[in-house]
Amino acid sequence: MKITLQEISQIVEGKLIGDGNIVITGVGDIELAQPGELSFIKDERFKEKVYTTKASGVIVPLGTGKLPVATIEVPNPYLSFVKILNIIYLEKRTFYRGIHKTAILGKNVQLGKDVSIGAYTVVGDNVVLGDNTVICCNVYIGDNVKIGNNTFIYPNVSIREDTVIGNNVIIHCGSVIGSDGFGFLPEAQKYIKIPQVGKVIIEDDVEIGANVAIDRATVGITLIGKGTKIDNLVHIAHNVTIGENSILLAHVTIGGSTKIGKHAIFSGQTGVINGLKIGDNVTAAARTGILEDVPDNSIIWGMPAGPLTQQKKIFLSLRKLPEMVKKVKLLEQKLELLEKEIKSIKK
């Protein structure tokens, strides 16, 4: 990265105060940044840190005013800083450009413009790869897979047959898309495998973290909605639907055939059993166990899940449980003495 503060101010549509010819070669935390680096402060609470920073430029809130270092004033400093991080991210993202000689391509593969396929990647028959899509090394893509434009598949990803992936999708290392759903039918003392013949559809602008498993449908589809972001180590079972712009954090597990609405946020280690219907705008706090349907706009927590305000009261009550047990024991002792006194009076 080598860019002037003037150019940065134009990218973030901010107001430059100071020398616009200063060259920025990197980014850093406001306290750790070095000369040549760009930093930011979220709001006025962090303004004092600008007086001691070594950064050559700082993105600050509107109205901050002149400071000892060159600044760029914007309505949302963090968002503007993220725009610059995205430029750096794209510059640092390295991959083999073109089709590596060790890549194996099947029959009737259709490649868009400027597709890149890394070393030792296997692409099955009748696969379609859109423009500017990058497939890194050691990736497996099964037959009849369709991948859109500007999608980036990191190393060691497996994409099974018939999967459909949209535009601007990112899939990180080690993830498996379209593995068999966990379907077995008990018969006497053994289990009969239920063939999984459906597929997975991943819509546009989805990002999937490392070591995520998304199972293909038994029949029909498993669907990941547009704009959804999935953290590392998430499991999504067969025939699940995830609504648009949802967030699934690490270790979330979604049971088969569950339907989740738009804008869901499931915090770490949340689990959902099979066949539930979860509404739009549902937020589940960490380690929530969802055992029944959840209506729209709910905030839930606990095992089993309940409304957050109610669950907090229960949690706080449990903290008092040892003290309450002592009181109950004292009351029992007093009651026993009282009963003895009553018996003696009756005699």
N, C-alpha and C positions, 0 to 999 in steps of 0.2 A: 504494500500500500504506500502510495506517495501522492499526496493531495494537499492543496492549499486550504487554509481556513475560508477563503473567499468561495472556493468551489464547494466546500462543505455547507456553508451558509445557504448556497443556492439549492443544494440537494434537500436540505431540511426546511427550506423556505423560512429562514430565521433572519434576525437583525444582527449584523456583525458589528461589534464594538472593539476596535483595536486593529492591529496590522493583519490585513487579509492575505499578505504574501507569505506568512509563516507556513512552512511545510510540515504536514503531519504524516508520520510514518507508522503510527500504531495507536493503540488505545490502552487506557489503564484506569484503575480505581483512583478516585480523587486523592487518597492518601498515599498511594504507592506509585502513581504515574511519574514518568521521567520526561525530561525535555524531548520534544518531538512527538509526544503523545497527546491524545485528546481524551478528556474526561467529561463528567457531567455531575450536576447536583439536582436532586429531585425537586427541592423547594427551599424556601428561605431558611429553614432550620439548619441547613448544611452550608450556608453562605460563608461562615467563618473559615471553613476548610479551604476555600479558594485562596485565602491570604497566605497559606502555607504550602500549597501544592506546587510541585515542580512541573506540572503539565504545561504544555505550550498553548493550550486552548481548552476552554471549558464551555459546555452547553448548559445554559442557565434559564430559569423561568423569566417570562416577560416582566419588565420593570425592575430588574435587579440592579441595573445601573453600572457605571464604570467601576472596574476592579483592577487590581494590579496585573492581571493576566488578560489576554484577549478572550473575549466571550462571544457566544452566539445566543441571543435571546429567542426563545420559542415558547409556545403555549404548553407543550408537554415535553420536557427535557428527556425523560426516559425513552419515550417513543422515538424521538429524533436520534438519540444515541443508538437505539436498536437498528434504525435505518442504516447507520454507518457500520454497525456490527455485521449486518447482512452483506454489505459490500465486501468486508474483510473475509467473511465466511465463504463467499463464492470464490474469492481469489485463492483462499487456502485449500479449497476442496480439490484434491488431485485425483486424477484417474487417467487410464489409458485412452488416448483419443484415436478413434477409428476402430477397426475390427482386428483384434489381436489374432496372430497366425495360429495360436493354439485353441481358439474358440471353435466350438463345433455347432454348426447351424443345420437344422433339419430341412425337410422339403417344404417348398412353398412359403418360406419365411419372407415377410414383407417389412422392409426397413424404411423408415422415413428419412428426412434430411438430417445429416450430422448426428447420426446414431453412433454411440460408442459401446463396444462390447469388450470386456477385459479378458485376461488370460484364463484358460481352462474353464470358461463358462460354457454350459450346454444349453442350447436353444432348440426346443422340439419342433415338430412339424406344424405348419399352418399358423405360426406365431406372427402377430403384428406388433411392431414397435414404432411408436410415433416419433415425430420430429424432436431432435435435441435430447432424446432420452439416453440415459447412461446406465449401462449394466456393468457393474464392477466385476472383479475376478471371482472365480469359484462360485458363480451363481448357477442355479438350476431353474430353467423355465420349461414347464411341461407343454404338451401339445395343445394347440387351439387357445393359447393364452393371448389376450389382447391388452396392450399397455399403451396409454395415451402419450401426449406430448410433454416434454420438459419434466419427465419423471426420473428419479434418481434411486437406483437400487444398489445398496452397499454390498460388500463381499459376504459370501456364505449365506445368502438368502435362498430359500427354496420356494418356488411358486408352482404349485401343482396345476395339472391340466384344467382347462376350461375357465380359469380365473380371468376376471375382467378388472383392469386397473385404470383409473382415469388419468386426467392431466395434473401436472404439478404435485405428484405424490412422492413422498420420501419414505423408503423402507430401510431401516438400519440393520446392522450385521446380525446374522443368526436367526432372523425371523422365518417362520414357516407359514405360508399362506395356502390354504386349501388342503391341509392334512385331513385325514378321515375323522369325522365326528365319532364320539365315543358311544357307539350304539351296539348293544348286545341283548339278545332275547333269551331269558332263562328257559331251559328245557331239561326237565329231570335234574340231573346233577351237573349239567354243563351249560355253557353259554354259546348261543349261535350268533355269529357276527351279522349285523344288519348292514348290508352294502350301502355305502355313502356315495350316491351318484349325482348329487346336486353340485353347486358351485359357489364361489365367493365373488361378490362384486364390491369393489372399493371405489367410491366416487372421488371427484376432484378435490384437490387441496388437503388430502389426508396425510398425516405423518404418523408413522408406526415405528416405535422404538425398537431396541435390541431384544432379541429372544422372545418375541411375541408369537403366540400360536393362535391362528384364526382358522377354525375348522370349516370344511365345506359342508353344505347342507346334505341331509339325508336325501331329500328331494327338494327341488326349488332352490332358494338362494340364502346364503348368509350375507347380510348387507351392512357395510360401514358407510354411514352418510357423509355427505360433503362437508369438508372443513373440520372433521373430527380429528383429535390429537390423542394418540395412545402412547403411554409411557412404556418403559421396559418391563418385561416379565408379566405381561397381561395375557390371560387366556379367554378367548371368546369361542363358545361352543357352537355346534351346528344349528343352523336356521335362526340364529340371533339377528335382530335388527337393531342397529345403533343409529339414532337420529342425528341430524345435521348439527355440526358445531358442538359436539360433546367432548368432554375431557375424561379420560380414564387413566388414573394414576397407577403406579407400580403395584403389582400383585393383585390387581382386580381380577375377579373370575366371574364370568357371566354364564349361567346355565343355559342349556339348549332351549331353543324356541322362545326365549324371552324377547319382548319388544320394548325398547327403550326410546323415549321421545327425544325431541330436540333440546339442545342446550343442557344436557345432563352433566353433572360434575360428580364423579365417584372418586373419593379419596382412597389412599392406599389401603390395601387388604380388604376392601369391600367385596362381599360375595353375594351373588343373586342366584336363587334356586331356579330350576327349570320352569318354563311356561308362564312367567309372570308378565304383567303389563305395567310398565313404569311410565308415568306421564312426562309432559314437557317441563323443563326448568326444575328438575328434581336434583337436589344436592344431598349427597350422602357423606357424612363425616367419616374419618378413618375407622377401619375395622367394623364397619356396619354389616350386619347380616340381614339381608332382605328376604323375608319368607312369604310375603303376600304382596298383592298389587299396591301401587303407590300412586295417589292422584297427582295432578299437575301442581307445580309451584310448592312442593313439599321440601322441607329441610329435615332430614332424619339422621338418627344415630342409634347405635346400640345393637345388642343381639338378644332377642329379635329386635329389629328396627322399630323405632317409634318416633314421634315428633321430638325435635331437638330440645325444646324448652321442658317438656315432660321428662325426657331422659336425663337432663341435667339435674332436675330436682331429685330423681331417683338416685343418681350417682352421689349427690351431696348427702342424701339420707343414709346411704350405705356407709359413708364415712363415720356416721354417728352410731352405727350398729353396735360396736363393742361397748360403748357407754350405755346404750339402751339395754343391752343384755344384762349388764351389771344392775341396772335399775330394776329390771324385771325380776332378777334373782332376789334382790332386797325386798321387793313387794311380795314375792312368794313366801319369803321367810316371815315377814310381818303378818301375812294372811294366815300362815300356819299357826303362829302364836295366838292370833286373834281367835281362831277356831278352837284352840285348846282352852282358852279362857272362857269362851261361850259354853263349851262342854262342861267345864268345871262348875260354872254358875248353875247350869241346868240340874246337875247332880245335887 
